[in-house]
Amino acid sequence: MGYKRRARLLFLGQSAEVAADLARERAPEWVKPVGEPPFDLVIRLGEADDPAPEGVRCLHWPETDRDGLIRRIDGLAGGMRLLARSEGTTAPGE
């Protein structure tokens, strides 16, 4: 199967801009924070309750501090690396 492109993420909440910057910095080969559709994944931060577009997977990350966001982003990218390794593929950005 393999990855054809980076995952397009939409972050919602007060820390959305910080999370997008951290994602670009820590996992640029795996994710692409975007502000306009289409999205692959919507991530609500903290108390954000914005509705996700229909048909798009949505996660809630209660952490809004930098260290918590880094742990979550690193975990997301780590999961993608693991899946790619199991499929014998590489990151779409490589």
Stockholm file with secondary structure:
# STOCKHOLM 1.0

chainA/1-94         MGYKRRARLLFLGQSAEVAADLARERAPEWVKPVGEPPFDLVIRLGEADDPAPEGVRCLHWPETDRDGLIRRIDGLAGGMRLLARSEGTTAPGE
#=GR chainA/1-94 SS CCCSSCEEEEEESTTHHHHHHHHHHHCTTTEEECSSSCCSEEEEETTCCCCCCTTCEEEEECCCSHHHHHHHHHHHHHHHHHHHHHHTCCCTTC
#=GC SS_cons        CCCSSCEEEEEESTTHHHHHHHHHHHCTTTEEECSSSCCSEEEEETTCCCCCCTTCEEEEECCCSHHHHHHHHHHHHHHHHHHHHHHTCCCTTC
//
